[in-house]
Every structure is written in structure tokens, then in C-alpha cells.
């Protein structure tokens, strides 16, 4: 079990989900023991952010890491792609405050990692071997994450919403080898009722039907729905017709649950060590994921 890095660098280009800016992110090989670090090349001094759980400063609509005034948002899909391929060390350059959203999944990050290839290094991996059950619960949100000893890394995630279209779904990853075919292309999702508050907060300026599954499950007045469509630069929709609003059909009936599992992997990557254990998650989200990652870092700091 040797550490790994990329064999060669690669770059991806696209708009940011929240800022709408055109962004370039470049993933580079890194030395043994380097971990994941993100450099903001657009800021004076090009500050570097260590991508670890304690540096997460916001989890409202994605995972945001920061050091001082330097921030970087929406990193979880790229982190999941790196982690799924056993990459321990990677230096990442980005020329803005977030990674490009691309299609809202980890698909393009993973495809480029596979093309770049990996390079085995001399140092041993510092695996976090779970030796007792550890649980995090958030009564307010209903989130619960439990990790138990297991021979390898695996995850089961269940989501539940008060919605006829996405009431309850479960997804399970038994082995990271299944990630490329069964999880990498699972896209993020949002309810139409959530869009207006997000726009008022100045977020999702780059959101559209190409980078998210949009779920319209509570009817609203036609005029209000038209206003939201105009704000997102998407076609108007009949307000009486509920359901999924996508340019691309669902890849799997439980694609939202698969995406939540993908997010868990990306957030667990910020533990900074590969995990050996089985995670069972109920109503996971970035806030609970991050608190769980911090808990594991504390519990296994000396192991």
C-alpha cells in the first residue's frame, strides 16, 4: 500500500456554480506526504489552502475551504475523483474562488484522472483503519453517519425528503472500484423551491439545466416560476406539470442518492488519509459529513 500521485498534470475549464465565473483548475503531481493542497493563483501571493476538514468554513451549498481570506468552493466532486483512485498527494491550482461545476458530477474530473494516470511513490499509505464504531448525529437535520470496522472502504447512503419524486432513496458502494461506472456521473440536484433563496443570497449564478437535476415538486404561480426561469436563463415550464426538469434524463432512478454518496466520498477525502471502514449514512449533507470527518481526525490522530 504505497502512496500515489498523478502521473501527469491536467486542466479543466468551465463556469463556477455560484459565481458564474469562467474558471480553470489544474491538477498536478505532488511529493510524498503532501496531501491535497489548493493554490489560488489569482490572488496576491498565490495563497495555498490545505484541503483538510478543519479548514472547511462553509457547507451551505457545497464544501468551502479557506485559509485567511483565501477561499475555494465546490471542491467535493474533484476530491471524490482523486480519492476514488487512491491518490494521496495532489497540488491543485485554480484561478478563482471555486472549482468549475462542469456537469454537476465527478465524471469529468475522474475521466481526466484516468487519462493522466497515477504514479506509485516510495512512502507507505497512512491508512485510517477503523477499529471501533463511531457515530455522528445532528438532531436538527436528522443526519446520522456511522462508521464500523470493515475489510475495505464502503458506503451506504439513504436520503429522505418530503417529496413524491424523491421521498426516500438508498445507494451503496461496496468497493471503490465501482465508483467510475456507478457513481462518478451522478449529478447534483436542487428543488425549485430552494432556488429563489439561493439567488437572493447571490449564489448559483452559474446554475443551469446542464449542471444540476432540478426537481419541481410543489406547484407555484406561473409568473413566479417564469421569473425563476429567466433568472437562470432556462426555458419557461408549465407550472401545473410537476417532476424532474433536465436536459439529460436520469442516469439511474436513484441518481440523487448516488450523488449524495459521491459527496460523502469527497468530504471524507478531507480526512487526509484513506479510510478502511464501512460508513452508513442517513440524510447526509456537507455539514454533517464535515463534522463526521473532523470527529474521525480527532479520534484517530495518534493511530
C-alpha positions as a Python dict, from the first residue, in 0.01 Angstrom:
ca = {
    (1, 'X'): (0, 0, 0),
    (2, 'X'): (221, 279, -131),
    (3, 'X'): (119, 643, -165),
    (4, 'X'): (13, 765, -510),
    (5, 'X'): (11, 1086, -705),
    (6, 'X'): (-82, 1179, -1062),
    (7, 'X'): (150, 1066, -1338),
    (8, 'X'): (100, 1396, -1523),
    (9, 'X'): (-91, 1724, -1489),
    (10, 'X'): (-426, 1809, -1646),
    (11, 'X'): (-657, 2111, -1657),
    (12, 'X'): (-1033, 2157, -1676),
    (13, 'X'): (-1225, 2469, -1778),
    (14, 'X'): (-1579, 2580, -1704),
    (15, 'X'): (-1803, 2816, -1511),
    (16, 'X'): (-1842, 2825, -1137),
    (17, 'X'): (-2180, 2718, -998),
    (18, 'X'): (-2209, 3004, -751),
    (19, 'X'): (-2005, 3285, -911),
    (20, 'X'): (-2077, 3213, -1278),
    (21, 'X'): (-1710, 3299, -1350),
    (22, 'X'): (-1511, 3118, -1617),
    (23, 'X'): (-1253, 2917, -1426),
    (24, 'X'): (-951, 2696, -1489),
    (25, 'X'): (-841, 2429, -1242),
    (26, 'X'): (-516, 2236, -1289),
    (27, 'X'): (-426, 1915, -1104),
    (28, 'X'): (-55, 1843, -1065),
    (29, 'X'): (162, 1562, -924),
    (30, 'X'): (289, 1623, -569),
    (31, 'X'): (553, 1479, -339),
    (32, 'X'): (500, 1207, -80),
    (33, 'X'): (313, 1327, 228),
    (34, 'X'): (189, 1641, 51),
    (35, 'X'): (-182, 1560, 72),
    (36, 'X'): (-429, 1778, -120),
    (37, 'X'): (-348, 2149, -142),
    (38, 'X'): (-524, 2421, -342),
    (39, 'X'): (-342, 2733, -463),
    (40, 'X'): (-542, 3045, -558),
    (41, 'X'): (-328, 3167, -849),
    (42, 'X'): (-547, 3476, -897),
    (43, 'X'): (-475, 3624, -553),
    (44, 'X'): (-170, 3826, -441),
    (45, 'X'): (97, 3592, -311),
    (46, 'X'): (-91, 3291, -450),
    (47, 'X'): (-201, 3157, -108),
    (48, 'X'): (-224, 2781, -57),
    (49, 'X'): (-514, 2615, 125),
    (50, 'X'): (-462, 2277, 287),
    (51, 'X'): (-771, 2073, 191),
    (52, 'X'): (-844, 1919, 531),
    (53, 'X'): (-1166, 1901, 730),
    (54, 'X'): (-1071, 2172, 983),
    (55, 'X'): (-1024, 2425, 702),
    (56, 'X'): (-1386, 2388, 589),
    (57, 'X'): (-1558, 2721, 662),
    (58, 'X'): (-1894, 2682, 486),
    (59, 'X'): (-2112, 2385, 392),
    (60, 'X'): (-2439, 2554, 294),
    (61, 'X'): (-2431, 2457, -76),
    (62, 'X'): (-2108, 2264, -118),
    (63, 'X'): (-1778, 2230, 64),
    (64, 'X'): (-1576, 2550, 104),
    (65, 'X'): (-1219, 2550, 238),
    (66, 'X'): (-1029, 2861, 340),
    (67, 'X'): (-713, 2992, 499),
    (68, 'X'): (-735, 3358, 596),
    (69, 'X'): (-908, 3550, 319),
    (70, 'X'): (-836, 3281, 56),
    (71, 'X'): (-1138, 3059, -11),
    (72, 'X'): (-1225, 2786, -257),
    (73, 'X'): (-1574, 2642, -304),
    (74, 'X'): (-1735, 2336, -460),
    (75, 'X'): (-1430, 2113, -424),
    (76, 'X'): (-1608, 1790, -325),
    (77, 'X'): (-1660, 1638, -671),
    (78, 'X'): (-1291, 1670, -760),
    (79, 'X'): (-1191, 1536, -418),
    (80, 'X'): (-1413, 1231, -471),
    (81, 'X'): (-1248, 1162, -807),
    (82, 'X'): (-897, 1182, -659),
    (83, 'X'): (-985, 975, -354),
    (84, 'X'): (-1160, 705, -558),
    (85, 'X'): (-837, 641, -750),
    (86, 'X'): (-624, 615, -437),
    (87, 'X'): (-443, 944, -499),
    (88, 'X'): (-287, 1066, -174),
    (89, 'X'): (-92, 1368, -299),
    (90, 'X'): (-205, 1633, -545),
    (91, 'X'): (-135, 2004, -590),
    (92, 'X'): (-427, 2196, -738),
    (93, 'X'): (-412, 2542, -898),
    (94, 'X'): (-734, 2738, -953),
    (95, 'X'): (-772, 3091, -1089),
    (96, 'X'): (-1083, 3185, -895),
    (97, 'X'): (-1289, 3125, -580),
    (98, 'X'): (-1434, 2786, -677),
    (99, 'X'): (-1380, 2482, -895),
    (100, 'X'): (-1583, 2472, -1219),
    (101, 'X'): (-1909, 2282, -1173),
    (102, 'X'): (-1889, 2112, -1518),
    (103, 'X'): (-2196, 1884, -1537),
    (104, 'X'): (-2256, 1876, -1161),
    (105, 'X'): (-2090, 1538, -1108),
    (106, 'X'): (-1739, 1394, -1068),
    (107, 'X'): (-1744, 1246, -1419),
    (108, 'X'): (-1507, 1482, -1599),
    (109, 'X'): (-1267, 1507, -1307),
    (110, 'X'): (-1248, 1127, -1296),
    (111, 'X'): (-1209, 1085, -1672),
    (112, 'X'): (-912, 1322, -1669),
    (113, 'X'): (-756, 1148, -1367),
    (114, 'X'): (-780, 817, -1554),
    (115, 'X'): (-618, 965, -1865),
    (116, 'X'): (-341, 1131, -1660),
    (117, 'X'): (-275, 806, -1476),
    (118, 'X'): (-124, 752, -1133),
    (119, 'X'): (232, 714, -1011),
    (120, 'X'): (320, 495, -714),
    (121, 'X'): (553, 660, -461),
    (122, 'X'): (802, 515, -212),
    (123, 'X'): (624, 608, 111),
    (124, 'X'): (359, 385, 269),
    (125, 'X'): (-3, 498, 280),
    (126, 'X'): (-117, 620, 621),
    (127, 'X'): (-445, 426, 628),
    (128, 'X'): (-702, 511, 895),
    (129, 'X'): (-815, 164, 1000),
    (130, 'X'): (-1144, 189, 1188),
    (131, 'X'): (-1125, -33, 1498),
    (132, 'X'): (-1449, 65, 1675),
    (133, 'X'): (-1789, 209, 1580),
    (134, 'X'): (-1800, 590, 1566),
    (135, 'X'): (-2119, 788, 1512),
    (136, 'X'): (-2216, 1148, 1445),
    (137, 'X'): (-2578, 1264, 1477),
    (138, 'X'): (-2741, 1600, 1413),
    (139, 'X'): (-3089, 1602, 1562),
    (140, 'X'): (-3187, 1926, 1387),
    (141, 'X'): (-3132, 1792, 1034),
    (142, 'X'): (-3181, 1422, 1105),
    (143, 'X'): (-2835, 1349, 966),
    (144, 'X'): (-2660, 1040, 1102),
    (145, 'X'): (-2327, 891, 996),
    (146, 'X'): (-2186, 574, 1148),
    (147, 'X'): (-1858, 403, 1063),
    (148, 'X'): (-1781, 46, 1166),
    (149, 'X'): (-1479, -181, 1115),
    (150, 'X'): (-1466, -343, 771),
    (151, 'X'): (-1201, -503, 547),
    (152, 'X'): (-1215, -210, 299),
    (153, 'X'): (-1382, 125, 237),
    (154, 'X'): (-1754, 108, 162),
    (155, 'X'): (-2056, 338, 197),
    (156, 'X'): (-2433, 308, 216),
    (157, 'X'): (-2629, 632, 193),
    (158, 'X'): (-3003, 691, 237),
    (159, 'X'): (-3175, 1021, 159),
    (160, 'X'): (-3527, 1121, 255),
    (161, 'X'): (-3730, 1427, 157),
    (162, 'X'): (-4094, 1528, 186),
    (163, 'X'): (-4143, 1491, -188),
    (164, 'X'): (-4332, 1240, -402),
    (165, 'X'): (-4047, 1244, -655),
    (166, 'X'): (-3760, 1182, -416),
    (167, 'X'): (-3917, 1068, -86),
    (168, 'X'): (-3657, 803, 3),
    (169, 'X'): (-3364, 656, -189),
    (170, 'X'): (-3065, 441, -98),
    (171, 'X'): (-2733, 390, -276),
    (172, 'X'): (-2448, 158, -183),
    (173, 'X'): (-2083, 148, -285),
    (174, 'X'): (-1926, -182, -185),
    (175, 'X'): (-1582, -111, -326),
    (176, 'X'): (-1410, 197, -467),
    (177, 'X'): (-1357, 0, -790),
    (178, 'X'): (-1733, 54, -850),
    (179, 'X'): (-1705, 435, -833),
    (180, 'X'): (-1621, 508, -1200),
    (181, 'X'): (-1913, 314, -1350),
    (182, 'X'): (-2176, 353, -1080),
    (183, 'X'): (-2126, 689, -907),
    (184, 'X'): (-1893, 933, -1084),
    (185, 'X'): (-2160, 1059, -1325),
    (186, 'X'): (-2430, 1114, -1058),
    (187, 'X'): (-2526, 1483, -1076),
    (188, 'X'): (-2608, 1727, -801),
    (189, 'X'): (-2974, 1817, -755),
    (190, 'X'): (-3181, 2108, -630),
    (191, 'X'): (-3550, 2169, -560),
    (192, 'X'): (-3715, 2459, -741),
    (193, 'X'): (-3834, 2589, -400),
    (194, 'X'): (-3467, 2624, -296),
    (195, 'X'): (-3361, 2826, -600),
    (196, 'X'): (-3518, 3161, -506),
    (197, 'X'): (-3346, 3184, -162),
    (198, 'X'): (-3015, 3081, -320),
    (199, 'X'): (-3045, 3355, -582),
    (200, 'X'): (-3127, 3608, -309),
    (201, 'X'): (-2803, 3504, -134),
    (202, 'X'): (-2610, 3577, -454),
    (203, 'X'): (-2542, 3207, -518),
    (204, 'X'): (-2591, 2969, -815),
    (205, 'X'): (-2516, 3242, -1071),
    (206, 'X'): (-2375, 2965, -1289),
    (207, 'X'): (-2657, 2718, -1229),
    (208, 'X'): (-2850, 2578, -1525),
    (209, 'X'): (-3004, 2257, -1656),
    (210, 'X'): (-2664, 2135, -1778),
    (211, 'X'): (-2507, 2113, -1433),
    (212, 'X'): (-2787, 2005, -1200),
    (213, 'X'): (-3100, 1795, -1173),
    (214, 'X'): (-3386, 2033, -1092),
    (215, 'X'): (-3687, 1891, -907),
    (216, 'X'): (-4018, 2079, -932),
    (217, 'X'): (-4239, 1911, -674),
    (218, 'X'): (-4453, 2191, -528),
    (219, 'X'): (-4669, 2391, -765),
    (220, 'X'): (-4620, 2768, -768),
    (221, 'X'): (-4782, 3051, -967),
    (222, 'X'): (-4681, 3056, -1333),
    (223, 'X'): (-4548, 3413, -1310),
    (224, 'X'): (-4315, 3324, -1022),
    (225, 'X'): (-4187, 3012, -1199),
    (226, 'X'): (-4126, 3218, -1514),
    (227, 'X'): (-3924, 3471, -1313),
    (228, 'X'): (-3703, 3194, -1175),
    (229, 'X'): (-3655, 3052, -1524),
    (230, 'X'): (-3549, 3395, -1652),
    (231, 'X'): (-3304, 3436, -1363),
    (232, 'X'): (-3142, 3104, -1456),
    (233, 'X'): (-3166, 3166, -1833),
    (234, 'X'): (-3363, 2846, -1892),
    (235, 'X'): (-3688, 2791, -2088),
    (236, 'X'): (-4025, 2853, -1924),
    (237, 'X'): (-4213, 2548, -1796),
    (238, 'X'): (-4584, 2483, -1743),
    (239, 'X'): (-4634, 2546, -1370),
    (240, 'X'): (-4901, 2278, -1348),
    (241, 'X'): (-4665, 1997, -1453),
    (242, 'X'): (-4457, 1866, -1165),
    (243, 'X'): (-4148, 1645, -1194),
    (244, 'X'): (-3782, 1646, -1290),
    (245, 'X'): (-3656, 1927, -1513),
    (246, 'X'): (-3348, 1806, -1700),
    (247, 'X'): (-3193, 1833, -2043),
    (248, 'X'): (-3047, 1487, -1984),
    (249, 'X'): (-3260, 1207, -1834),
    (250, 'X'): (-3169, 1050, -1502),
    (251, 'X'): (-2874, 813, -1534),
    (252, 'X'): (-3022, 593, -1259),
    (253, 'X'): (-3360, 603, -1082),
    (254, 'X'): (-3170, 679, -758),
    (255, 'X'): (-2925, 928, -908),
    (256, 'X'): (-2981, 1183, -626),
    (257, 'X'): (-2887, 921, -362),
    (258, 'X'): (-2582, 823, -566),
    (259, 'X'): (-2477, 1187, -578),
    (260, 'X'): (-2511, 1221, -201),
    (261, 'X'): (-2285, 916, -168),
    (262, 'X'): (-2038, 1080, -406),
    (263, 'X'): (-2042, 1389, -182),
    (264, 'X'): (-1966, 1174, 123),
    (265, 'X'): (-1656, 1035, -51),
    (266, 'X'): (-1541, 1386, -146),
    (267, 'X'): (-1588, 1512, 209),
    (268, 'X'): (-1417, 1208, 363),
    (269, 'X'): (-1117, 1280, 139),
    (270, 'X'): (-1057, 1581, 365),
    (271, 'X'): (-968, 1346, 649),
    (272, 'X'): (-631, 1340, 472),
    (273, 'X'): (-592, 963, 499),
    (274, 'X'): (-752, 671, 315),
    (275, 'X'): (-1028, 511, 523),
    (276, 'X'): (-1076, 142, 594),
    (277, 'X'): (-1428, 102, 731),
    (278, 'X'): (-1796, 92, 637),
    (279, 'X'): (-2000, 415, 651),
    (280, 'X'): (-2377, 404, 695),
    (281, 'X'): (-2531, 747, 633),
    (282, 'X'): (-2889, 866, 683),
    (283, 'X'): (-2983, 1206, 543),
    (284, 'X'): (-2619, 1302, 477),
    (285, 'X'): (-2519, 1654, 385),
    (286, 'X'): (-2199, 1855, 367),
    (287, 'X'): (-2239, 1993, 720),
    (288, 'X'): (-2279, 1651, 881),
    (289, 'X'): (-2014, 1499, 653),
    (290, 'X'): (-1762, 1762, 762),
    (291, 'X'): (-1837, 1723, 1132),
    (292, 'X'): (-1800, 1346, 1093),
    (293, 'X'): (-1466, 1388, 915),
    (294, 'X'): (-1342, 1617, 1194),
    (295, 'X'): (-1454, 1363, 1455),
    (296, 'X'): (-1259, 1084, 1286),
    (297, 'X'): (-950, 1302, 1254),
    (298, 'X'): (-963, 1368, 1628),
    (299, 'X'): (-1031, 1007, 1729),
    (300, 'X'): (-753, 864, 1517),
    (301, 'X'): (-499, 1144, 1545),
    (302, 'X'): (-249, 922, 1724),
    (303, 'X'): (-315, 598, 1537),
}
